[in-house]
Amino acid sequence: MLGFTLKRLLTALPTLLLVAVAVFALVRAVPGDPASLMLGDMATEASVADLRAQMGLDQPIVAQFARWLGRVLGGDLGQSIQYAVPVLPLLLERFMVTAAVVVAAVAIAALIAVPAGLLAAWRQGSAWDLGVVATATLLMSIPSFWMGLLLLLGLGLKLGWLPVVGYVSLSADLKAGLVYLVMPVLTLVLVESGVLIRMARAAALEVLRLDYVAHARAKGLPEPLVLARHVLPNAFAPTWTLIGLVLGNLLGGIAVVETVFTLPGLGRLLVGAIFARDYPVIQGCMLFITFVYVMVNLVVDLLYPLFDPRVVAE
Amino acid sequence: MTPNRLRPTTPARLLAAAALGAAAAGGAAAQTLTYAMNQDIRSTNPGVNRDGNTDAVAQHMVEGLVGYDAKGVAAPMLARSVQVSPDGRTYTFKLRKGVKFHNGAEMTSADVLWSWNRYMDPRTQWRCTSEFDGRGAVKVEKAEAPDAETFVMVIDKPSALFLATLARFDCGSTAVLHKDSVGADGAWIKPVGTGPFKLEEWRRGEFVTMSRFAAYQPLPGPPNGTVGGKRPLVPTLRFLHVPDAATVKAGLLSGAIDIADIDASQVNELKATGKVSVVSGPTAQMHTIILQTKDPLLASKPLRQAIAAALDTAQIVQAVSDGLGVPNNSVVPSASAYYTAVQKQGFKHDVEKARRLLREAGYKGEPIRMLTNKRPIVPSFEVSVIAQAMLQAVGLNVEIENIEWATQLERYQKGNYQMQSFSYSARLDPALGYEAIVGPKAKQPRKVWDSPQAQALLDKATEVTAPAERQKLFDELHRLQIDEVPIIVLYNNVDFSALARRVKGYAPWFASTPRLWEVSVQ
């Protein structure tokens, strides 16, 4: 297990290096200048030149890259152009907001999707199955921003149950913080549970057709036990992989949901940085997101043998 | 567990109770005035790491020796009076007495001098250093504080723009700050200024909160630009970052937001709800179509004149502002003290004349590319679409290239375009407006109008201070601009602000920045 983990971490290093090079090159290839943006249309040539020099943007591109990479290797992602603060604490602070929403949403979505998919497969062709499939398809088809706005208008504006703007961090006030997270979490639960239901159902259908399930039934095992003991553990492994992918994907930023619900998360930080051409933040965010994605997949792989003993992490 | 607890309404009740709890966490929500910003501020350091929102927020905490009045004229703020020597080079500022900083210290000329020296120190990275070190409008040769109430600045040549530049929002109004604003190493901490509100907290990506500065010494009279009465009437002020327009609308209707800028298309819809009122006012922000006069095709004056004649300014303005904007082909803003009958004489829409001028220019259908962007805060894209149709109607082969704002701004700075649908931020003095467009393209590629005659008029307008003399110069510049057509100004933006019913005293103004002093909630 330890050897597998170390091997995976080592193989992540070239990935991160490639991402660093690609992101740096792509960001600099995009037109637009952070100094001009900061100064706006009132900027003079002299003030733009001053600011570019202060930012180090007048240096050769290779020198800029070497300096940035050197800092990154030392654990310093640089200084935000936009906020004039170190990038790493900034993005960690924003990541915690995103992570709180995403982890809660994916956990709840999985708790809903796995039983729903299992029961739908168990009663394939029934009204329940049709209802679950139709609902899952509908949820998959609704974009997150639209779902968010519907909830905002329904739960926030029409019913007045939840606050429509603002954010309170969980560390500042747990109760108020949870209230502000209800709608973003619910949005992601609804949107992401559709695909998880479909996967759980498909995996369960495969398992239900296997001989050992027929054998379990033939020996008189009650259906709930058949499902719980023989179908669920074997059908869960593929869904677990998908949960890992969804988690990694969402942790990389839920900019749309964060924008609708005014959450100060990682996605909004990244989008804002792109518009402001805040190079250090863009580069830092992309590296961090890659790292998170690699780590989430590593954890998923390490936990996989728990659900499917045929798989060994080595 | 009682059956009552299992009723389906229970989750709703719990949510509502929790929401009430969350609202209560705000404590004095009823006493807090919440203004929605579409973007977060960049810093609390006036005139340094800044953008439009940063400038606007800073205006509530800091003040300079001079500010802008409602007509865009520089007027005393922390200065009691400003005396200019006969040669126009020495400015003597007599300071107001009893003005306190947020830390309780009384402002003296030593603070003004310290602030000035800090601004001019390259380590401060003040955005306007180049305006005062000889590379811009003037060179400040000397700044001194001969006594506690007097501050003197000597500049290298007479300048009508000196005070106006000191007051500029992007320069942070050259705010007078207390030394406690920075640490022992000179690093910025927070603004300890003299403004009506004190900074309480800035949470990046979320909000800026300020509290009422109880010891604020307002100027007498009603609000007047950034001078005049500026009493802080609410105990707490919150600038809330809400990036999505739909969320802003929901926030306004739910009462979570008190004031938000909205675009013209939302005015009637929001008014119809009966939950908010909408106020509007003309600003100095300028929506234009700029023409690259060094482009081989657009170097032709008849061709540029044909473009101007082909455009029906009134119709464009009507369409993009929902009938609420007023056409203005002049660089002088329609709300400026210098906007007179001369400036009202703009381009005449004349299709036949446009076609005749095209023939005269020898135009043979060559493509002309117009850059535009889809920023929600400006009508660039809508203008470009309508203008394209009008230009095509007279035979001009205009193509639209929609690009992101950062890219467009870079191409503007480099002069790399043929035409652009472009919006200029508010410049309150007409000379600053002309300064943005007039200049030698070889040295300043961003300049739109490379004309020795215009340059001479502008140079004069930046020197003379007598309003009547300046008026003549602006009149001449306007006539010349209409004839040479380097730029087609369409109109000055109209700001629309939606207000919760409980808000009293708020109004948009010329500079297109929020002013939340003298505003109360009931």
Interface residues (C-beta under 8 A of the other chain):
Chain A: V30 P31 G32 D33 S36 L37 M38 L39 G40 D41 M42 A43 T44 E45 A46 S47 V48 D50 L51 Q54 Q82 Y83 A84 V85 L90 E93 R94 L149 L152 L153 L155 G156 L157 L159 G160 W161 L162 P163 V164 V165 G166 Y167 V168 D173 K175 A176 L178 V179 Y180 V182 T259 V260 F261 T262 P264 R268 L269 G272 F275 A276 R277
Chain B: A12 L15 A16 A18 A19 G21 A22 A23 A25 A36 Q39 D40 R42 S43 N49 R50 D51 G52 Q125 R127 C128 T129 S130 E131 R135 G136 R168 D170 R203 R204 G205 E206 F207 L240 H241 V242 P243 D244 A246 T247 V248 A250 G251 L253 S254 A256 I257 I403 E404 W405 A406 T407 L409 E410 R411 Y412 Q413 F422 S423 Y424 S425 R427 A436 K443 Q444 P445 R446
